């Protein structure tokens, strides 16, 4: 296997890890105002992801850095053509992180409610936009002979990409609801479990449609991976209904892995197809760095990847316990007004 193929596979693995881990973060944030009936409920929800959400975003940074180093032409064409969409994702992620830190700084319901809605928007927007982005990457975008993007922001809003956005939004929200059944207790867990059944149905409809569209367009092994993803989604719904929370979460995580695998399988050996002329598209061969660069990167990945994985696994093990309302201390923060 060529180094270009190895790094295409590694980038696919990085994006898969990001979607599995950050996916339930997005789901929890999107459901903050739906499941959180009062401030204590919302603090429970935030605390389920509080110790891990920033670590989960490291997968995005590494995926972006690996793309830049291994396939610089892919990176440059992607970020120039998707500039506005990716800027919206970045702003949403920044505001969400700020909201996690700021919502408890002032003892005011209005203050907290404002930041709660920022968390909701900052979680739902990336969940939607990542699906739109990857839908366009797989479907292709207009590139000229110099691999420059010749479309506009509205070029990205095609039916396939929009369906991809709805699929990732519904799938991540379902994944987050199932995660909450593992991390919460009593009434909050029951509400999350009940809601997960409806969200699972929405994920099957939108995700199934998106996968079928992908398989029809690309054929081959994508039919197999799409079928696996659909079966795992259905299994997640059944396990959630049967209160088998651990199996339900494993199923939704597996479905995200299968969906991401389907997209990268449909894409290979391209990395950014051109709808203007197939000859103008970027592939693993014409978009890659030099062999020397790829060799150095491979050795770095071999040494440091196990360390990062071990540290993150340890983090999840330390914060594995359920969180209840009784474990939330009394609210604090600065007074809303000073006299």
Buried (B, 14 or more C-beta within 10 A) or exposed (E): EEBBBBBBBBBBBBBBBBBBBBBBBBBBBBBBBBBBEEBBBBBBBBBBBEEBBEBBBBBBEBBBEBBBBBBBBBBBBBBEBBEEBBEBBEEBBEBBBBBBEBBBEBEBEEBBBEBBEBBBBBBBBBBBBBBBBBBBBBBBBBBEEEBEBBBEEEBBEBEBBBBBBBBBBBBBBBBBBBBBBBBBBEEBBEBBBBBBBEBBBBBBBBBBBBBBBBBEEBEEEBBBBBBBBBBBBBBBBBBBBEEBBEBBBBBBBBBBBBBBBBBBBBBBEBBBBBBBEEEBBBBBEEBBBEEEBBEEBBEEBEEEBEEBEEEBEEBEEEBEEBBBBEEBEEEEBEEEEEE
